[in-house]
């Protein structure tokens, strides 16, 4: 998933970015509301971690800008305000969840995953496509063989590609979209990186006797589909 963090505290911003990258997510950051809005308009995000009190335009202004996107990401709002009226105001403005500082990173991670899944129309952290099971929390893809699970052994990058396709199951995802959701601004992207990852995923699926689930739409992109009867 690609995640945007809009937080004016450099220590907290970089700590959250480091933690999210370590579990396999692409992360962009912004230190003020104006930059957060620019980033939100330039790229498509699965989730946004958004501080309420920001230099320049505040978190509510960023929420309003996010509401203009055709695909609105899930938003976890961060704030030191713990009054019920403040929480209600943030949720009414469009936040999907609310976390009062200080908080544990594990709780933030769980909430980010939850709002991102809901933004893509699914509540479950485990997705099934035929005999393929994708655990978005454990970040493991497995083939279901009888009552057993066989780990496909995907790399972190390969899992990120499969996760992006799985959250958009049945929909065309272009190579550019895959690059945008798998790599952040700090990553160097080679021209064949996505094609290479898809090829490796397919090989690992084939070794686990999974049918061809990733279709290539030549010149357009890829689609993760249910197996044909």
Beta strands, then each sheet from edge to edge (+ up, - down):
strand 1: 2-6
strand 2: 26-30
strand 3: 47-51
strand 4: 74-79
strand 5: 97-100
strand 6: 126-129
strand 7: 132-135
strand 8: 140-145
strand 9: 148-151
strand 10: 214-217
strand 11: 221-224
sheet 1: 2+ 1+ 3+ 4+ 5+
sheet 2: 6+ 7- 8+ 9-
sheet 3: 10+ 11-
end
